[in-house]
């Protein structure tokens, strides 16, 4: 009782406190509310949780290779390149866990990488064959395909290069062709990740004119020129081919308002969903985009973010499962509707164990 009398926050509600409760905008309006009460039990914490993770929140990215079998990716512990003989089973595992979509990325031999990127719109390229195989076996799972030239480009860039300059409009013409062969193969979501100006509108027109009016566009609307992409570039085999950097077409990490302009343009051009990439260093962008536009917003938990947690866990510096889930939950708290993450399946399995 002595403590209660000495501390105004532990005493009975006074008339003054009651008036503050009636106007809760005032700091200290709840002198008897003890925040720890709702944290005291596991069931209460679940009951009042403001953000939740579930299988339905994820897109699982998969790397595809020509060779049969699985090839571990050194820079991304726990991730593999999948041969076509293993791809269907991997997608089936995701479907069984309730993950609604997968994203396919090709690892190509150097002999198909050319400066004109013609393999990108070859209807028999690795991506198109992979899409057909997945959709034949698992018609109810969504398939997302990257629309960009870097895996096919001898220069490692997302666009055509001439004299060291990225050619925006010429690149867009090829991106339309690439999107069309992917749609024909059965791809559900075309995801332009190239950051060329005007490509979303051009792809939308191309798809509609070809009769693919039902195919969705997930635009990498705010894609930053980040240092966190290196493990991905190793995984798709483009890193060793990259000449220079991508700062002339990907966003400056210093800019935030620019991201809103990029998103606004892509929505106006017909994007059905927008992507922010990378994820964790750009939670503020996710929040601003979701609050400003209210459109379906996807966070890309990129390869470097994934690899850092995995590497630290392997050294015993972090509890890998705990930290990975904390990172993924941050995307939901920031406002993301979906998360593209290499940790998708292990996260869902961990959540299922925790809830059973």
C-alpha positions as CSV (number, residue, x, y, z in Angstrom):
1,X,0.0,0.0,0.0
2,X,2.9,2.4,0.8
3,X,4.2,1.9,-2.8
4,X,0.7,2.5,-4.2
5,X,0.3,5.7,-2.2
6,X,3.8,6.9,-3.3
7,X,3.4,6.2,-6.9
8,X,0.5,7.8,-8.7
9,X,0.5,5.2,-11.4
10,X,-0.2,2.4,-8.9
11,X,-3.1,4.1,-7.0
12,X,-6.8,3.9,-7.6
13,X,-8.2,6.0,-10.4
14,X,-8.8,9.5,-9.3
15,X,-11.4,11.9,-10.8
16,X,-8.6,13.5,-12.7
17,X,-7.4,10.2,-14.1
18,X,-11.0,9.3,-15.1
19,X,-11.2,12.5,-17.1
20,X,-8.0,11.6,-18.9
21,X,-9.4,8.1,-19.8
22,X,-12.3,9.9,-21.4
23,X,-9.8,11.8,-23.5
24,X,-7.2,9.0,-24.2
25,X,-5.0,11.2,-26.5
26,X,-3.4,12.6,-23.3
27,X,-0.1,11.0,-22.3
28,X,-0.6,8.9,-19.1
29,X,-4.4,8.5,-19.7
30,X,-4.3,4.9,-18.5
31,X,-2.7,5.0,-15.0
32,X,-4.0,1.5,-14.0
33,X,-3.2,-0.3,-17.3
34,X,-0.3,-2.7,-16.7
35,X,1.1,-3.7,-20.1
36,X,2.6,-6.8,-18.7
37,X,-0.8,-8.4,-18.0
38,X,-1.3,-9.2,-21.7
39,X,2.2,-10.5,-22.0
40,X,2.0,-12.9,-19.1
41,X,0.7,-16.0,-21.0
42,X,1.4,-17.5,-24.4
43,X,-2.3,-17.6,-25.2
44,X,-2.8,-14.0,-24.4
45,X,0.2,-12.9,-26.5
46,X,-1.3,-14.8,-29.4
47,X,-4.7,-13.3,-28.8
48,X,-3.5,-9.7,-28.9
49,X,-0.8,-10.0,-31.5
50,X,-1.0,-7.2,-34.0
51,X,0.9,-8.9,-36.8
52,X,0.9,-12.6,-37.7
53,X,2.9,-14.8,-40.0
54,X,1.3,-17.8,-41.9
55,X,1.9,-19.9,-44.9
56,X,-0.3,-17.7,-47.0
57,X,2.1,-14.7,-46.5
58,X,4.9,-16.3,-48.5
59,X,6.3,-16.6,-52.0
60,X,9.1,-19.1,-52.2
61,X,11.9,-18.4,-54.7
62,X,13.5,-21.4,-56.4
63,X,16.6,-21.5,-58.5
64,X,16.4,-23.8,-61.6
65,X,19.3,-25.4,-63.5
66,X,19.6,-27.5,-66.6
67,X,21.5,-30.3,-64.8
68,X,19.5,-32.9,-63.0
69,X,19.6,-33.1,-59.2
70,X,20.3,-30.5,-56.6
71,X,23.3,-28.1,-56.3
72,X,23.9,-26.4,-53.0
73,X,24.5,-22.6,-53.2
74,X,27.6,-21.9,-51.1
75,X,26.7,-18.3,-50.4
76,X,23.1,-19.2,-49.3
77,X,23.2,-22.1,-46.8
78,X,20.1,-24.2,-47.1
79,X,19.3,-23.0,-50.6
80,X,19.8,-25.1,-53.8
81,X,19.6,-25.0,-57.5
82,X,17.0,-27.5,-58.7
83,X,17.2,-29.6,-61.8
84,X,13.9,-30.0,-63.6
85,X,13.7,-33.6,-62.3
86,X,13.6,-32.2,-58.7
87,X,11.6,-29.0,-59.3
88,X,8.1,-30.5,-59.2
89,X,8.7,-32.2,-55.9
90,X,10.1,-29.0,-54.4
91,X,7.0,-27.1,-55.5
92,X,4.8,-29.9,-54.2
93,X,6.4,-29.5,-50.8
94,X,5.5,-25.8,-50.8
95,X,1.9,-26.5,-51.9
96,X,1.5,-29.1,-49.1
97,X,2.5,-26.5,-46.6
98,X,0.0,-24.0,-47.9
99,X,2.5,-21.6,-49.6
100,X,0.4,-20.0,-52.4
101,X,3.2,-19.2,-54.9
102,X,6.7,-19.9,-56.0
103,X,9.1,-17.7,-58.0
104,X,11.4,-19.2,-60.5
105,X,14.9,-17.9,-61.3
106,X,17.2,-19.6,-63.9
107,X,20.9,-20.5,-63.6
108,X,22.2,-20.6,-67.1
109,X,25.4,-21.8,-68.7
110,X,27.6,-19.1,-70.2
111,X,27.1,-20.3,-73.8
112,X,23.5,-19.0,-73.8
113,X,24.4,-15.6,-72.4
114,X,24.7,-13.1,-75.2
115,X,24.7,-9.4,-75.6
116,X,21.4,-9.4,-77.4
117,X,19.8,-11.6,-74.7
118,X,17.8,-13.6,-77.3
119,X,17.5,-16.5,-74.9
120,X,15.3,-14.4,-72.7
121,X,12.4,-14.7,-75.2
122,X,13.1,-18.2,-76.5
123,X,9.8,-20.1,-75.8
124,X,11.9,-23.2,-75.0
125,X,14.3,-21.5,-72.6
126,X,14.8,-23.0,-69.1
127,X,12.3,-20.8,-67.4
128,X,9.5,-21.6,-69.8
129,X,10.1,-25.3,-69.6
130,X,10.2,-25.1,-65.8
131,X,6.9,-23.2,-65.7
132,X,5.2,-25.7,-68.0
133,X,6.4,-28.6,-65.8
134,X,5.3,-26.9,-62.6
135,X,1.9,-25.9,-63.8
136,X,1.2,-29.3,-65.2
137,X,1.9,-31.0,-61.9
138,X,0.5,-28.2,-59.6
139,X,-2.0,-26.1,-61.4
140,X,-3.3,-24.5,-58.3
141,X,0.0,-23.0,-57.1
142,X,0.9,-19.5,-58.4
143,X,4.1,-19.2,-60.5
144,X,6.0,-15.9,-60.6
145,X,8.6,-15.2,-63.2
146,X,11.2,-12.5,-63.2
147,X,11.1,-10.2,-66.3
148,X,14.7,-9.0,-66.6
149,X,17.7,-9.8,-68.8
150,X,20.5,-10.3,-66.3
151,X,20.5,-14.1,-66.3
152,X,20.7,-14.0,-70.1
153,X,23.0,-11.1,-70.6
154,X,26.7,-11.5,-71.4
155,X,27.2,-8.2,-69.5
156,X,25.3,-9.2,-66.4
157,X,23.0,-6.2,-66.6
158,X,19.2,-6.1,-66.5
159,X,19.1,-4.3,-69.8
160,X,20.9,-4.2,-73.1
161,X,24.2,-2.4,-73.1
162,X,25.9,-0.3,-75.8
163,X,29.2,1.5,-75.1
164,X,28.6,1.1,-71.4
165,X,25.2,2.7,-71.5
166,X,22.0,0.8,-70.6
167,X,19.4,1.1,-73.4
168,X,16.1,1.7,-71.8
169,X,13.6,1.6,-74.7
170,X,15.4,-1.1,-76.6
171,X,15.4,-3.2,-73.4
172,X,11.7,-2.7,-72.9
173,X,10.9,-4.1,-76.3
174,X,12.8,-7.3,-75.3
175,X,11.0,-7.4,-71.9
176,X,7.7,-7.5,-73.7
177,X,8.8,-10.5,-75.7
178,X,10.1,-12.2,-72.6
179,X,6.9,-11.6,-70.7
180,X,4.8,-13.0,-73.6
181,X,6.7,-16.3,-73.8
182,X,6.5,-16.7,-70.0
183,X,2.7,-16.1,-70.1
184,X,2.3,-18.6,-72.9
185,X,4.2,-21.1,-70.8
186,X,1.6,-20.6,-68.0
187,X,3.2,-18.1,-65.7
188,X,0.6,-16.4,-63.5
189,X,2.5,-13.3,-62.4
190,X,5.0,-11.4,-64.5
191,X,7.5,-9.6,-62.3
192,X,9.5,-6.9,-64.1
193,X,12.6,-6.5,-61.9
194,X,14.7,-4.5,-64.4
195,X,13.8,-0.9,-63.3
196,X,13.6,0.4,-66.9
197,X,11.3,3.4,-67.3
198,X,7.9,2.6,-68.8
199,X,8.3,-1.2,-68.8
200,X,5.2,-1.9,-66.7
201,X,2.8,-0.1,-69.1
202,X,4.5,-1.6,-72.2
203,X,4.3,-5.2,-70.8
204,X,0.6,-4.6,-69.8
205,X,-0.3,-3.5,-73.3
206,X,1.7,-6.4,-74.8
207,X,-0.1,-9.0,-72.5
208,X,-3.5,-7.6,-73.1
209,X,-3.1,-7.4,-76.9
210,X,-2.0,-11.1,-76.9
211,X,-5.1,-12.1,-74.9
212,X,-3.4,-12.5,-71.5
213,X,-5.6,-10.0,-69.8
214,X,-5.8,-12.2,-66.7
215,X,-2.0,-12.3,-66.0
216,X,-0.9,-10.2,-63.1
217,X,2.0,-7.8,-63.0
218,X,4.1,-7.6,-59.8
219,X,6.4,-4.7,-60.3
220,X,9.7,-4.4,-58.6
221,X,8.7,-0.8,-58.2
222,X,11.3,0.3,-55.6
223,X,14.4,-1.7,-56.2
224,X,17.5,-0.2,-54.7
225,X,21.1,-0.5,-55.9
226,X,22.0,-2.6,-52.9
227,X,25.0,-4.5,-51.8
228,X,22.8,-7.3,-50.5
229,X,22.2,-9.0,-53.9
230,X,25.6,-10.7,-54.3
231,X,24.5,-14.2,-53.1
232,X,21.6,-14.1,-55.6
233,X,23.9,-13.1,-58.4
234,X,26.1,-16.1,-57.6
235,X,23.1,-18.3,-57.5
236,X,21.9,-17.3,-61.0
237,X,25.4,-17.1,-62.4
238,X,25.3,-13.4,-63.3
239,X,27.7,-12.0,-60.8
240,X,30.9,-12.9,-62.6
241,X,29.6,-11.3,-65.8
242,X,28.5,-8.0,-64.4
243,X,30.5,-5.1,-65.9
244,X,30.3,-2.0,-63.7
245,X,27.3,-1.5,-61.4
246,X,23.5,-0.9,-61.7
247,X,23.3,2.5,-60.1
248,X,22.1,4.2,-63.3
249,X,18.8,2.3,-63.2
250,X,18.3,1.0,-59.7
251,X,17.4,3.4,-56.9
252,X,19.8,5.3,-54.6
253,X,19.6,3.9,-51.0
254,X,19.5,7.5,-49.8
255,X,16.1,8.2,-51.4
256,X,12.7,7.7,-50.0
257,X,10.3,10.1,-51.7
258,X,11.6,8.8,-55.1
259,X,10.3,5.4,-54.2
260,X,6.8,6.9,-53.9
261,X,7.1,8.4,-57.4
262,X,8.3,5.1,-58.8
263,X,5.4,3.2,-57.2
264,X,2.9,5.8,-58.4
265,X,4.1,5.5,-62.0
266,X,4.0,1.7,-61.9
267,X,0.4,1.7,-60.5
268,X,-0.6,4.1,-63.2
269,X,0.9,1.9,-65.8
270,X,-1.1,-1.1,-64.6
271,X,0.9,-2.9,-61.9
272,X,-1.4,-5.2,-59.8
273,X,1.1,-5.5,-57.0
274,X,4.3,-3.7,-56.1
275,X,7.6,-4.9,-54.6
276,X,10.1,-3.2,-52.3
277,X,13.6,-4.7,-52.5
278,X,15.6,-5.2,-50.3
279,X,13.4,-5.6,-47.3
280,X,14.9,-5.1,-43.8
281,X,16.9,-1.9,-44.5
282,X,13.8,-0.5,-46.3
283,X,11.0,-1.1,-43.8
284,X,10.3,2.6,-43.9
285,X,9.6,2.4,-47.6
286,X,7.2,-0.5,-47.1
287,X,5.3,1.4,-44.6
288,X,5.2,4.6,-46.7
289,X,4.1,2.7,-49.8
290,X,1.3,0.8,-48.0
291,X,0.0,3.8,-46.2
292,X,0.1,6.0,-49.3
293,X,-1.3,3.7,-51.9
294,X,-3.0,0.8,-50.1
295,X,-2.1,-1.6,-53.0
296,X,-0.9,-5.2,-52.4
297,X,2.7,-4.7,-51.3
298,X,5.4,-7.4,-51.4
299,X,8.6,-7.3,-49.5
300,X,11.7,-9.1,-50.9
301,X,13.7,-10.7,-48.1
302,X,16.8,-10.8,-50.3
303,X,19.7,-13.2,-50.5
304,X,22.1,-11.1,-48.5
305,X,19.6,-10.7,-45.6
306,X,19.0,-14.4,-45.7
307,X,22.7,-15.3,-45.9
308,X,23.7,-13.1,-43.0
309,X,21.3,-14.8,-40.6
310,X,22.3,-18.3,-41.9
311,X,26.0,-17.5,-41.6
312,X,25.7,-16.1,-38.1
313,X,23.6,-19.1,-37.0
314,X,26.2,-21.5,-38.4
315,X,28.8,-19.8,-36.2
316,X,26.6,-20.1,-33.2
317,X,26.2,-16.3,-32.9
318,X,22.5,-16.2,-33.3
319,X,19.5,-18.5,-32.9
320,X,18.8,-18.8,-36.6
321,X,15.1,-19.8,-36.4
322,X,14.2,-17.2,-33.9
323,X,16.0,-14.3,-35.7
324,X,14.7,-15.4,-39.1
325,X,11.1,-15.3,-37.9
326,X,11.7,-12.0,-36.2
327,X,12.9,-10.6,-39.5
328,X,10.0,-12.0,-41.5
329,X,7.5,-10.7,-38.9
330,X,9.0,-7.2,-39.3
331,X,7.8,-7.1,-42.9
332,X,4.2,-7.8,-41.8
333,X,4.4,-5.2,-39.1
334,X,5.7,-2.6,-41.6
335,X,2.6,-3.3,-43.8
336,X,3.7,-6.0,-46.3
337,X,0.9,-8.2,-47.6
338,X,3.3,-10.9,-48.9
339,X,7.0,-11.8,-48.4
340,X,9.3,-13.3,-51.0
341,X,11.8,-15.2,-48.9
342,X,14.3,-18.1,-49.3
343,X,13.3,-19.0,-45.7
344,X,9.6,-19.4,-46.6
345,X,9.3,-23.2,-46.1
346,X,11.5,-23.5,-43.0
347,X,9.6,-20.5,-41.5
348,X,6.2,-22.2,-42.2
349,X,7.4,-25.5,-40.7
350,X,8.7,-23.7,-37.6
351,X,5.4,-21.9,-37.2
352,X,3.5,-25.2,-37.6
353,X,5.5,-26.9,-34.9
354,X,5.1,-23.9,-32.6
355,X,1.3,-23.9,-33.1
356,X,0.8,-27.7,-32.6
